[in-house]
Amino acid sequence: MQEVHNPRRKKIFSQLAIGGQTISQLQKRVVRCRAAGYQYRLASEVFVMIGTNDVLRNTPYNSMKLSLLRLLATIKNQGVQNIRLCTILPIHRATGDQRDTLNKFNDFVRRVKDRRVVVVDVESFFSNPKYFERDGVHLNLDGLERLETIWFQQ
């Protein structure tokens, strides 16, 4: 598990995910949280922002949608009471087809209706590349701080 702090040593986030992970890979990691001897347990409230790697790997939209539904069901089955589900951030180096998939997926996320899920639409807050590392995919420190603010405003 990784933690990220801002310069004032305030924790911004902890993550179960690892770099390069897809939705279905995260779902498998969440399942393992219930395994005997595994030290990590999900909190009663979690933030989920996943799908960028699926888009970059050209995963079909319908596969992404089904994987997300499985992930949400797995998280809820582990006792999580509140899920903040985020749209995918813009991918500044995406192809036209990848942008189409991202847009479809984000539209699907915006339509998720579940009493334990709050959708946080972060996409529009990150159109400026200044919030991203040079790779155009990962948020830099300013982007992470902006994300933290947005998460708790919506």
DSSP file (Angstrom, degrees, kcal/mol; ACC not computed):
  #  RESIDUE AA STRUCTURE BP1 BP2  ACC     N-H-->O    O-->H-N    N-H-->O    O-->H-N    TCO  KAPPA ALPHA  PHI   PSI    X-CA   Y-CA   Z-CA
    1    1 A M              0   0    0      0, 0.0     2,-0.4     0, 0.0    15,-0.2   0.000 360.0 360.0 360.0 143.4    0.0    0.0    0.0
    2    2 A Q  E     -A   15   0A   0     13,-1.0    13,-1.9    15,-0.2     2,-0.4  -0.916 360.0-161.7-118.3 141.3    1.2    3.5   -0.8
    3    3 A E  E     -A   14   0A   0     -2,-0.4     2,-0.4    11,-0.2    11,-0.2  -0.945   5.5-156.3-117.9 145.4    0.5    6.8    0.9
    4    4 A V  E     -A   13   0A   0      9,-2.1     8,-3.1    -2,-0.4     9,-1.1  -0.983  10.4-170.7-122.4 132.0    1.1   10.2   -0.6
    5    5 A H  E     -A   11   0A   0     -2,-0.4     6,-0.2     6,-0.2    -2,-0.0  -0.878  18.5-129.5-119.0 151.3    1.6   13.3    1.5
    6    6 A N    >   -     0   0    0      4,-1.9     3,-2.5    -2,-0.3     4,-0.1  -0.381  47.6 -85.5 -86.2 177.1    1.7   17.0    0.5
    7    7 A P  T 3  S+     0   0    0      0, 0.0    -1,-0.1     0, 0.0    -2,-0.0   0.735 130.4  59.2 -59.6 -21.6    4.7   19.2    1.7
    8    8 A R  T 3  S-     0   0    0      2,-0.1     3,-0.1     1,-0.0     0, 0.0   0.293 117.5-114.3 -88.2  10.7    2.9   19.8    5.0
    9    9 A R    <   +     0   0    0     -3,-2.5     2,-0.5     1,-0.3    -1,-0.0   0.656  66.5 148.5  65.4  19.8    2.9   16.0    5.6
   10   10 A K        -     0   0    0     -4,-0.1    -4,-1.9     1,-0.1    -1,-0.3  -0.734  54.0-116.5 -82.5 127.7   -0.8   15.9    5.5
   11   11 A K  E     -A    5   0A   0     -2,-0.5    -6,-0.2    -6,-0.2     3,-0.1  -0.471  31.8-177.8 -67.4 128.6   -1.9   12.5    4.1
   12   12 A I  E     -     0   0A   0     -8,-3.1     2,-0.3     1,-0.4    -1,-0.2   0.860  60.6 -26.2 -91.9 -46.9   -3.7   13.0    0.8
   13   13 A F  E     -A    4   0A   0     -9,-1.1    -9,-2.1     2,-0.0    -1,-0.4  -0.993  42.9-143.3-162.3 160.5   -4.6    9.4    0.1
   14   14 A S  E     -A    3   0A   0     -2,-0.3     2,-0.4   -11,-0.2   -11,-0.2  -0.943  27.3-153.3-121.2 149.5   -3.7    5.7    0.5
   15   15 A Q  E     -A    2   0A   0    -13,-1.9   -13,-1.0    -2,-0.4    -2,-0.0  -0.968  30.4-170.6-133.0 145.0   -4.2    3.3   -2.2
   16   16 A L  S    S+     0   0    0     -2,-0.4    -1,-0.1   -15,-0.2    24,-0.0   0.678  74.4  87.1 -90.4 -26.7   -4.9   -0.4   -2.6
   17   17 A A        -     0   0    0    -15,-0.1     2,-0.3     4,-0.0   -15,-0.2  -0.204  66.2-147.1 -72.8 162.5   -4.3   -0.1   -6.4
   18   18 A I    >   -     0   0    0    -17,-0.1     3,-1.5     1,-0.0    -2,-0.1  -0.912  35.4 -79.3-126.1 158.0   -0.9   -0.4   -8.1
   19   19 A G  T 3  S+     0   0    0     -2,-0.3    -1,-0.0     1,-0.2     0, 0.0  -0.245 114.7  20.3 -56.6 138.6    0.3    1.4  -11.2
   20   20 A G  T 3  S+     0   0    0      1,-0.3    -1,-0.2    -3,-0.0     2,-0.2   0.513  88.9 148.7  83.2   5.5   -0.9   -0.1  -14.5
   21   21 A Q    <   -     0   0    0     -3,-1.5    32,-0.5     1,-0.1    30,-0.4  -0.489  34.2-148.4 -80.8 141.6   -3.8   -1.9  -12.9
   22   22 A T     >  -     0   0    0     -2,-0.2     4,-2.2    31,-0.2     5,-0.2  -0.463  31.8 -99.9 -96.7 173.6   -7.1   -2.4  -14.7
   23   23 A I  H  > S+     0   0    0      1,-0.2     4,-2.3     2,-0.2     5,-0.1   0.934 123.6  47.7 -60.7 -47.3  -10.6   -2.6  -13.3
   24   24 A S  H  > S+     0   0    0      1,-0.2     4,-1.8     2,-0.2    -1,-0.2   0.855 110.1  52.8 -66.7 -33.4  -10.7   -6.4  -13.3
   25   25 A Q  H  > S+     0   0    0      2,-0.2     4,-1.8     1,-0.2    -1,-0.2   0.899 109.5  49.1 -66.9 -39.7   -7.2   -6.5  -11.7
   26   26 A L  H  X S+     0   0    0     -4,-2.2     4,-2.5     2,-0.2    -2,-0.2   0.902 107.2  55.7 -64.3 -40.2   -8.4   -4.2   -8.9
   27   27 A Q  H  X S+     0   0    0     -4,-2.3     4,-2.0     1,-0.2    -1,-0.2   0.907 107.5  49.2 -58.9 -41.6  -11.5   -6.3   -8.4
   28   28 A K  H  X S+     0   0    0     -4,-1.8     4,-1.8     2,-0.2    -1,-0.2   0.876 109.9  51.4 -65.7 -37.7   -9.3   -9.4   -7.8
   29   29 A R  H  X S+     0   0    0     -4,-1.8     4,-0.8     2,-0.2    -2,-0.2   0.893 108.5  51.4 -65.6 -39.1   -7.2   -7.4   -5.3
   30   30 A V  H >< S+     0   0    0     -4,-2.5     3,-0.9     1,-0.2     4,-0.4   0.904 106.9  53.6 -64.9 -40.7  -10.3   -6.4   -3.4
   31   31 A V  H >< S+     0   0    0     -4,-2.0     3,-1.7     1,-0.2    -1,-0.2   0.910 103.7  57.3 -57.9 -42.2  -11.4  -10.1   -3.3
   32   32 A R  H >< S+     0   0    0     -4,-1.8     3,-1.8     1,-0.3    -1,-0.2   0.711  86.5  78.4 -64.9 -19.5   -8.0  -10.9   -1.8
   33   33 A C  T << S+     0   0    0     -3,-0.9    -1,-0.3    -4,-0.8    -2,-0.2   0.761  94.0  51.2 -59.5 -22.9   -8.7   -8.5    1.1
   34   34 A R  T <  S+     0   0    0     -3,-1.7    -1,-0.3    -4,-0.4    -2,-0.2   0.515  86.3 114.5 -90.2  -6.3  -10.9  -11.2    2.5
   35   35 A A  S X  S-     0   0    0     -3,-1.8     3,-1.9    -4,-0.2     2,-0.1  -0.343  79.4 -96.8 -69.3 145.2   -8.3  -13.9    2.3
   36   36 A A  T 3  S+     0   0    0      1,-0.3    -1,-0.1    -2,-0.0     3,-0.1  -0.356 109.6  17.5 -59.1 134.5   -6.9  -15.4    5.5
   37   37 A G  T 3  S+     0   0    0      1,-0.3     2,-0.4    -3,-0.1    -1,-0.3   0.350  88.2 131.7  85.1  -6.8   -3.7  -13.8    6.5
   38   38 A Y    <   -     0   0    0     -3,-1.9    -1,-0.3    -6,-0.1    -5,-0.0  -0.686  45.1-156.3 -82.0 129.2   -4.1  -10.7    4.3
   39   39 A Q        +     0   0    0     -2,-0.4     2,-0.4    -3,-0.1    -1,-0.1   0.653  62.9  86.1 -83.4 -17.3   -3.5   -7.6    6.4
   40   40 A Y        -     0   0    0     -8,-0.1     2,-0.4   -24,-0.0    -2,-0.1  -0.724  51.2-178.5 -95.1 132.1   -5.5   -5.0    4.5
   41   41 A R        -     0   0    0     -2,-0.4     2,-0.2    -7,-0.0    -7,-0.1  -0.956  30.4-110.8-123.8 145.9   -9.2   -4.4    5.1
   42   42 A L        -     0   0    0     -2,-0.4     4,-0.1    36,-0.1     2,-0.0  -0.477  31.7-124.2 -74.0 145.3  -11.4   -2.0    3.3
   43   43 A A        -     0   0    0      2,-0.2    -1,-0.1    -2,-0.2     3,-0.1  -0.225  28.2-103.5 -77.1 174.3  -12.7    1.0    5.2
   44   44 A S  S    S+     0   0    0      1,-0.2    38,-2.3    36,-0.2    37,-1.8   0.715 112.6  40.6 -74.7 -19.4  -16.4    1.8    5.6
   45   45 A E  E    S+b   82   0B   0     36,-0.2     2,-0.3    35,-0.2    38,-0.2  -0.998  74.2 177.4-129.1 130.9  -16.0    4.5    2.9
   46   46 A V  E     -b   83   0B   0     36,-2.3    38,-3.0    -2,-0.4     2,-0.4  -0.938  23.2-138.6-131.1 155.0  -13.8    4.1   -0.2
   47   47 A F  E     -b   84   0B   0     -2,-0.3     2,-0.5    36,-0.2    38,-0.2  -0.942  18.8-164.7-109.5 132.9  -12.9    6.2   -3.2
   48   48 A V  E     +b   85   0B   0     36,-3.0    38,-3.3    -2,-0.4     2,-0.4  -0.971  20.8 159.2-123.9 118.9  -12.8    4.5   -6.5
   49   49 A M        +     0   0    0     -2,-0.5     2,-0.3    36,-0.2    38,-0.1  -0.850  27.6 138.7-136.1  99.5  -11.1    6.1   -9.6
   50   50 A I        +     0   0    0     36,-0.4   -28,-0.1    -2,-0.4    38,-0.0  -0.970  25.2  74.5-143.7 150.5  -10.2    3.3  -12.0
   51   51 A G     >  +     0   0    0    -30,-0.4     4,-2.3    -2,-0.3     5,-0.2   0.162  58.6 105.6 133.2 -17.9  -10.4    2.7  -15.8
   52   52 A T  H  > S+     0   0    0      1,-0.2     4,-2.6     2,-0.2     5,-0.2   0.924  86.1  47.4 -57.8 -45.5   -7.5    4.8  -17.2
   53   53 A N  H  > S+     0   0    0    -32,-0.5     4,-1.6     1,-0.2    -1,-0.2   0.851 108.7  55.1 -67.9 -32.5   -5.4    1.8  -17.9
   54   54 A D  H  4>S+     0   0    0    -33,-0.2     5,-2.8     2,-0.2    -1,-0.2   0.932 110.0  46.8 -62.0 -44.4   -8.3   -0.1  -19.5
   55   55 A V  H ><5S+     0   0    0     -4,-2.3     3,-1.8     1,-0.2    -2,-0.2   0.940 111.9  49.7 -61.7 -47.3   -8.7    2.9  -21.9
   56   56 A L  H 3<5S+     0   0    0     -4,-2.6    -1,-0.2     1,-0.3    -2,-0.2   0.765 110.3  51.1 -65.8 -24.5   -5.0    3.0  -22.6
   57   57 A R  T 3<5S-     0   0    0     -4,-1.6    -1,-0.3    -5,-0.2    -2,-0.2   0.295 116.0-116.7 -92.9   8.7   -5.0   -0.8  -23.3
   58   58 A N  T < 5 +     0   0    0     -3,-1.8    -3,-0.2     1,-0.2    -2,-0.1   0.838  48.2 175.6  60.4  36.7   -8.0   -0.4  -25.7
   59   59 A T      < -     0   0    0     -5,-2.8    -1,-0.2    -6,-0.1     5,-0.1  -0.558  39.0-103.8 -68.5 133.4  -10.4   -2.5  -23.5
   60   60 A P     >  -     0   0    0      0, 0.0     4,-2.0     0, 0.0     3,-0.4  -0.280  24.5-120.2 -60.8 145.5  -13.8   -2.4  -25.1
   61   61 A Y  H  > S+     0   0    0      1,-0.2     4,-2.6     2,-0.2     5,-0.2   0.893 111.5  54.2 -53.0 -46.8  -16.3   -0.1  -23.3
   62   62 A N  H  > S+     0   0    0      1,-0.2     4,-2.3     2,-0.2    -1,-0.2   0.868 107.9  50.2 -62.0 -36.1  -18.8   -3.0  -22.6
   63   63 A S  H  > S+     0   0    0     -3,-0.4     4,-2.4     2,-0.2    -1,-0.2   0.902 110.9  49.5 -66.0 -41.0  -16.0   -5.0  -20.9
   64   64 A M  H  X S+     0   0    0     -4,-2.0     4,-2.4     2,-0.2    -2,-0.2   0.919 110.4  50.8 -62.4 -43.6  -15.1   -1.9  -18.8
   65   65 A K  H  X S+     0   0    0     -4,-2.6     4,-2.1     1,-0.2    -2,-0.2   0.935 112.3  45.2 -61.1 -48.5  -18.7   -1.4  -17.8
   66   66 A L  H  X S+     0   0    0     -4,-2.3     4,-2.1     1,-0.2    -1,-0.2   0.889 112.2  52.3 -64.2 -39.3  -19.2   -5.0  -16.7
   67   67 A S  H  X S+     0   0    0     -4,-2.4     4,-2.5     1,-0.2    -1,-0.2   0.899 108.9  50.3 -63.5 -40.3  -15.9   -5.0  -14.8
   68   68 A L  H  X S+     0   0    0     -4,-2.4     4,-2.8     2,-0.2     5,-0.2   0.915 108.6  51.4 -65.5 -41.7  -16.9   -1.9  -12.9
   69   69 A L  H  X S+     0   0    0     -4,-2.1     4,-2.0     1,-0.2    -1,-0.2   0.901 111.6  47.9 -61.5 -40.2  -20.2   -3.4  -11.9
   70   70 A R  H  X S+     0   0    0     -4,-2.1     4,-2.4     2,-0.2    -2,-0.2   0.912 111.3  51.0 -64.5 -42.8  -18.4   -6.5  -10.6
   71   71 A L  H  X S+     0   0    0     -4,-2.5     4,-2.5     2,-0.2    -2,-0.2   0.935 110.1  48.5 -60.6 -47.3  -15.9   -4.3   -8.7
   72   72 A L  H  X S+     0   0    0     -4,-2.8     4,-2.5     1,-0.2    -1,-0.2   0.904 111.5  50.0 -61.5 -41.3  -18.7   -2.3   -7.1
   73   73 A A  H  X S+     0   0    0     -4,-2.0     4,-2.2    -5,-0.2    -1,-0.2   0.907 111.1  49.5 -63.2 -41.4  -20.6   -5.5   -6.1
   74   74 A T  H  X S+     0   0    0     -4,-2.4     4,-0.7     2,-0.2    -2,-0.2   0.912 111.2  49.0 -64.2 -43.2  -17.4   -6.9   -4.6
   75   75 A I  H ><>S+     0   0    0     -4,-2.5     5,-1.4     1,-0.2     3,-1.0   0.932 112.4  47.6 -62.8 -45.8  -16.7   -3.8   -2.6
   76   76 A K  H ><5S+     0   0    0     -4,-2.5     3,-1.7     1,-0.3    -1,-0.2   0.875 106.0  58.7 -64.6 -36.5  -20.3   -3.7   -1.3
   77   77 A N  H 3<5S+     0   0    0     -4,-2.2    -1,-0.3     1,-0.3    -2,-0.2   0.664  98.2  61.9 -66.6 -15.6  -20.1   -7.4   -0.3
   78   78 A Q  T <<5S-     0   0    0     -3,-1.0    -1,-0.3    -4,-0.7    -2,-0.2   0.234 125.5 -97.9 -95.9  14.2  -17.1   -6.5    1.9
   79   79 A G  T < 5 +     0   0    0     -3,-1.7     2,-0.3     1,-0.3    -3,-0.2   0.529  67.6 155.3  89.5   6.0  -19.2   -4.2    4.1
   80   80 A V      < -     0   0    0     -5,-1.4    -1,-0.3     1,-0.2   -36,-0.2  -0.528  21.2-171.8 -68.8 128.7  -18.3   -0.9    2.6
   81   81 A Q        +     0   0    0    -37,-1.8     2,-0.4    -2,-0.3   -36,-0.2   0.781  67.8  35.6 -93.2 -31.3  -21.2    1.5    3.3
   82   82 A N  E     -b   45   0B   0    -38,-2.3   -36,-2.3     2,-0.0     2,-0.5  -0.985  61.2-175.6-132.2 124.4  -20.1    4.5    1.2
   83   83 A I  E     -bc  46 117B   0     33,-2.9    35,-3.1    -2,-0.4     2,-0.8  -0.978  11.9-158.2-119.1 122.9  -18.4    4.4   -2.2
   84   84 A R  E     -bc  47 118B   0    -38,-3.0   -36,-3.0    -2,-0.5     2,-0.6  -0.893  16.9-163.0 -98.9 107.2  -17.3    7.6   -3.9
   85   85 A L  E     -bc  48 119B   0     33,-2.3    35,-2.9    -2,-0.8     2,-0.3  -0.826   5.6-157.7 -98.4 119.1  -17.1    6.6   -7.6
   86   86 A C  E     - c   0 120B   0    -38,-3.3   -36,-0.4    -2,-0.6    35,-0.2  -0.689  15.7-120.2 -99.4 146.6  -15.1    9.0   -9.7
   87   87 A T        -     0   0    0     33,-1.7     2,-0.2    -2,-0.3    35,-0.1  -0.350  45.8 -90.9 -68.1 163.2  -15.1    9.6  -13.4
   88   88 A I        -     0   0    0     14,-0.2    -1,-0.1     1,-0.1     3,-0.1  -0.566  41.5-116.7 -78.2 142.1  -11.8    9.0  -15.2
   89   89 A L        -     0   0    0     -2,-0.2    34,-0.1     1,-0.1    -1,-0.1  -0.335  43.0 -82.9 -69.4 158.0   -9.5   12.0  -15.6
   90   90 A P        -     0   0    0      0, 0.0     2,-0.7     0, 0.0    -1,-0.1  -0.324  36.2-141.0 -58.3 146.4   -8.7   13.2  -19.1
   91   91 A I    >   -     0   0    0      1,-0.1     3,-1.8    -3,-0.1    46,-0.2  -0.926  10.7-163.4-112.6 105.1   -5.9   11.3  -20.8
   92   92 A H  T 3  S+     0   0    0     44,-1.6    -1,-0.1    -2,-0.7    45,-0.1   0.632  87.2  45.0 -69.9 -14.1   -3.9   14.0  -22.6
   93   93 A R  T 3  S+     0   0    0     43,-0.3    -1,-0.3    42,-0.1    44,-0.1   0.181  85.2 129.9-111.4  16.9   -2.1   11.4  -24.9
   94   94 A A    <   -     0   0    0     -3,-1.8     2,-0.1     1,-0.1   -38,-0.1  -0.353  55.8-124.0 -72.5 149.7   -5.2    9.4  -25.8
   95   95 A T     >  -     0   0    0      1,-0.1     4,-2.4    -2,-0.1     5,-0.2  -0.307  34.7 -97.9 -78.3 173.3   -6.1    8.5  -29.4
   96   96 A G  H  > S+     0   0    0      2,-0.2     4,-2.0     1,-0.2     5,-0.1   0.914 125.9  48.6 -60.2 -44.3   -9.5    9.4  -30.8
   97   97 A D  H  > S+     0   0    0      1,-0.2     4,-2.2     2,-0.2    -1,-0.2   0.897 110.8  51.0 -63.6 -40.1  -10.8    5.9  -30.2
   98   98 A Q  H  > S+     0   0    0      1,-0.2     4,-2.8     2,-0.2    -1,-0.2   0.894 108.5  51.6 -65.4 -39.1   -9.5    6.0  -26.6
   99   99 A R  H  X S+     0   0    0     -4,-2.4     4,-2.7     2,-0.2    -1,-0.2   0.893 108.4  52.3 -63.3 -38.8  -11.2    9.4  -26.0
  100  100 A D  H  X S+     0   0    0     -4,-2.0     4,-2.4     2,-0.2    -2,-0.2   0.932 111.3  46.3 -61.3 -45.6  -14.5    7.9  -27.3
  101  101 A T  H  X S+     0   0    0     -4,-2.2     4,-2.8     2,-0.2     5,-0.2   0.926 112.3  50.8 -62.8 -44.9  -14.2    5.0  -24.9
  102  102 A L  H  X S+     0   0    0     -4,-2.8     4,-2.9     1,-0.2   -14,-0.2   0.922 111.0  48.8 -58.5 -45.4  -13.3    7.3  -22.0
  103  103 A N  H  X S+     0   0    0     -4,-2.7     4,-2.2     2,-0.2    -1,-0.2   0.914 112.6  47.2 -63.2 -43.5  -16.3    9.5  -22.8
  104  104 A K  H  X S+     0   0    0     -4,-2.4     4,-2.2     2,-0.2    -2,-0.2   0.928 114.0  47.9 -62.1 -45.1  -18.7    6.5  -22.9
  105  105 A F  H  X S+     0   0    0     -4,-2.8     4,-2.7     1,-0.2    -2,-0.2   0.928 111.7  48.9 -64.2 -45.1  -17.3    5.1  -19.7
  106  106 A N  H  X S+     0   0    0     -4,-2.9     4,-2.5     1,-0.2    -1,-0.2   0.889 109.7  52.8 -63.0 -37.9  -17.5    8.4  -17.9
  107  107 A D  H  X S+     0   0    0     -4,-2.2     4,-0.9    -5,-0.2    -1,-0.2   0.906 110.0  49.0 -61.8 -40.5  -21.1    8.9  -19.1
  108  108 A F  H >< S+     0   0    0     -4,-2.2     3,-0.9     2,-0.2     4,-0.4   0.940 110.0  50.6 -62.5 -47.0  -21.9    5.4  -17.7
  109  109 A V  H >< S+     0   0    0     -4,-2.7     3,-1.6     1,-0.3    -2,-0.2   0.912 106.1  55.8 -58.1 -43.3  -20.3    6.3  -14.4
  110  110 A R  H 3< S+     0   0    0     -4,-2.5    -1,-0.3     1,-0.3    -2,-0.2   0.773 107.0  51.4 -61.0 -25.1  -22.3    9.5  -14.2
  111  111 A R  T << S+     0   0    0     -4,-0.9    -1,-0.3    -3,-0.9    -2,-0.2   0.454  77.4 124.2 -92.7  -1.4  -25.5    7.4  -14.5
  112  112 A V    <   -     0   0    0     -3,-1.6     2,-0.5    -4,-0.4     7,-0.2  -0.431  41.2-169.4 -63.5 126.5  -24.7    4.9  -11.7
  113  113 A K        +     0   0    0     -2,-0.2     2,-0.3     5,-0.1     5,-0.1  -0.967  25.6 134.2-122.4 113.9  -27.6    5.0   -9.3
  114  114 A D  B >   -D  117   0B   0      3,-0.5     3,-1.8    -2,-0.5    -2,-0.0  -0.949  55.9-128.6-158.8 137.1  -27.1    3.1   -6.0
  115  115 A R  T 3  S+     0   0    0     -2,-0.3    -1,-0.1     1,-0.3    -2,-0.0   0.741 112.2  46.0 -64.0 -21.1  -27.8    4.2   -2.4
  116  116 A R  T 3  S+     0   0    0    -34,-0.1   -33,-2.9    -3,-0.0     2,-0.5   0.365 102.4  78.7-100.8   4.1  -24.3    3.4   -1.4
  117  117 A V  E <   -cD  83 114B   0     -3,-1.8    -3,-0.5   -35,-0.2     2,-0.5  -0.957  53.3-172.2-120.1 127.9  -22.6    5.1   -4.3
  118  118 A V  E     -c   84   0B   0    -35,-3.1   -33,-2.3    -2,-0.5     2,-0.4  -0.980  21.9-138.9-112.4 123.4  -21.9    8.8   -4.8
  119  119 A V  E     -c   85   0B   0     -2,-0.5     2,-0.6   -35,-0.2   -33,-0.2  -0.700  12.8-163.1 -84.8 130.2  -20.6    9.7   -8.2
  120  120 A V  E     -c   86   0B   0    -35,-2.9   -33,-1.7    -2,-0.4     2,-1.3  -0.946   8.3-152.1-114.6 109.2  -17.9   12.4   -8.1
  121  121 A D        +     0   0    0     -2,-0.6     4,-0.1   -35,-0.2     3,-0.1  -0.672  31.9 155.8 -86.6  94.7  -17.4   13.9  -11.6
  122  122 A V    >   +     0   0    0     -2,-1.3     3,-1.3     1,-0.1     4,-0.4   0.600  46.2  91.2 -94.2 -13.5  -13.8   15.0  -11.6
  123  123 A E  G >  S+     0   0    0      1,-0.3     3,-1.7     2,-0.2    -1,-0.1   0.888  83.8  50.5 -53.9 -49.0  -13.2   14.9  -15.3
  124  124 A S  G >  S+     0   0    0      1,-0.3     3,-0.6     2,-0.1    -1,-0.3   0.690 101.9  63.0 -68.4 -17.9  -14.0   18.6  -16.1
  125  125 A F  G <  S+     0   0    0     -3,-1.3    -1,-0.3     1,-0.2     3,-0.2   0.517 101.9  51.7 -82.8  -4.3  -11.8   19.9  -13.3
  126  126 A F  G <   +     0   0    0     -3,-1.7    -1,-0.2    -4,-0.4    -2,-0.1  -0.072  62.6 117.1-126.9  34.4   -8.6   18.5  -15.0
  127  127 A S    <   +     0   0    0     -3,-0.6    -1,-0.1   -38,-0.1    -2,-0.1   0.748  61.3  84.6 -72.8 -21.6   -8.7   19.8  -18.5
  128  128 A N  S >  S-     0   0    0     -3,-0.2     3,-1.6     1,-0.1     4,-0.1  -0.714  74.1-146.1 -85.1 123.0   -5.5   21.7  -17.9
  129  129 A P  G >  S+     0   0    0      0, 0.0     3,-2.0     0, 0.0    -1,-0.1   0.610  85.9  87.3 -63.0 -10.7   -2.3   19.6  -18.4
  130  130 A K  G 3  S+     0   0    0      1,-0.3    13,-0.2    12,-0.0    12,-0.2   0.691  82.4  59.4 -64.2 -16.2   -0.6   21.6  -15.6
  131  131 A Y  G <  S+     0   0    0     -3,-1.6     9,-2.2    11,-0.1     2,-0.3   0.412  98.1  77.4 -89.5   1.7   -2.1   19.1  -13.0
  132  132 A F  B <  S-E  139   0C   0     -3,-2.0     7,-0.3     7,-0.3     9,-0.1  -0.781  81.1-112.8-115.6 154.0   -0.4   16.1  -14.6
  133  133 A E    >   -     0   0    0      5,-3.5     3,-2.0    -2,-0.3    -1,-0.1  -0.184  53.2 -87.3 -66.1 173.9    3.0   14.6  -14.6
  134  134 A R  T 3  S+     0   0    0      1,-0.3    -1,-0.1     2,-0.1    -2,-0.0   0.754 125.2  69.2 -59.5 -25.0    4.9   14.7  -17.9
  135  135 A D  T 3  S-     0   0    0      1,-0.1    -1,-0.3     3,-0.1   -42,-0.1   0.626 101.1-132.0 -72.1 -10.2    3.3   11.4  -19.0
  136  136 A G  S <  S+     0   0    0     -3,-2.0   -44,-1.6     2,-0.2   -43,-0.3   0.585  90.7  72.4  73.5   8.8   -0.1   13.2  -19.3
  137  137 A V  S    S+     0   0    0    -46,-0.2     2,-0.3     1,-0.2   -48,-0.1   0.718  80.7  62.9-119.4 -49.2   -1.8   10.4  -17.3
  138  138 A H  S    S-     0   0    0      1,-0.1    -5,-3.5   -47,-0.0    -2,-0.2  -0.611  80.6-116.7 -90.8 142.6   -0.8   10.6  -13.6
  139  139 A L  B     -E  132   0C   0     -2,-0.3    -7,-0.3    -7,-0.3     2,-0.1  -0.491  23.1-140.8 -74.1 143.0   -1.6   13.6  -11.4
  140  140 A N     >  -     0   0    0     -9,-2.2     4,-2.6    -2,-0.2     5,-0.2  -0.271  42.4 -82.2 -86.6-174.8    1.3   15.7   -9.9
  141  141 A L  H  > S+     0   0    0      1,-0.2     4,-2.4     2,-0.2     5,-0.2   0.902 132.5  50.4 -60.1 -43.0    1.2   17.0   -6.4
  142  142 A D  H  > S+     0   0    0      1,-0.2     4,-2.2     2,-0.2    -1,-0.2   0.902 111.7  49.5 -61.1 -39.5   -1.0   20.0   -7.4
  143  143 A G  H  > S+     0   0    0    -12,-0.3     4,-2.6     2,-0.2    -2,-0.2   0.896 109.3  51.0 -65.7 -40.7   -3.3   17.7   -9.1
  144  144 A L  H  X S+     0   0    0     -4,-2.6     4,-2.3     2,-0.2    -2,-0.2   0.903 110.8  48.4 -63.8 -41.0   -3.6   15.4   -6.1
  145  145 A E  H  X S+     0   0    0     -4,-2.4     4,-1.9     2,-0.2    -1,-0.2   0.900 111.9  49.4 -66.2 -39.2   -4.4   18.3   -3.8
  146  146 A R  H  X S+     0   0    0     -4,-2.2     4,-2.4     2,-0.2    -2,-0.2   0.917 109.8  52.0 -63.4 -42.8   -7.0   19.6   -6.3
  147  147 A L  H  X S+     0   0    0     -4,-2.6     4,-2.8     1,-0.2    -2,-0.2   0.916 106.6  53.3 -60.0 -44.2   -8.5   16.1   -6.4
  148  148 A E  H  X S+     0   0    0     -4,-2.3     4,-1.4     1,-0.2    -1,-0.2   0.918 109.8  48.1 -57.6 -44.6   -8.7   15.9   -2.6
  149  149 A T  H  X S+     0   0    0     -4,-1.9     4,-0.7     1,-0.2    -1,-0.2   0.918 113.1  47.4 -62.6 -44.5  -10.6   19.2   -2.6
  150  150 A I  H >X S+     0   0    0     -4,-2.4     4,-1.5     1,-0.2     3,-1.0   0.903 105.3  59.9 -65.1 -42.7  -13.0   18.1   -5.3
  151  151 A W  H 3< S+     0   0    0     -4,-2.8    -1,-0.2     1,-0.3    -2,-0.2   0.880 111.2  39.9 -53.5 -41.2  -13.7   14.7   -3.6
  152  152 A F  H 3< S+     0   0    0     -4,-1.4    -1,-0.3     1,-0.2    -2,-0.2   0.491 108.8  60.1 -94.5  -2.4  -15.0   16.4   -0.5
  153  153 A Q  H <<        0   0    0     -3,-1.0    -1,-0.2    -4,-0.7    -2,-0.2   0.747 360.0 360.0 -88.5 -27.7  -17.0   19.1   -2.2
  154  154 A Q     <        0   0    0     -4,-1.5    -2,-0.2    -3,-0.1    -1,-0.1   0.445 360.0 360.0 -95.7 360.0  -19.3   16.8   -4.2
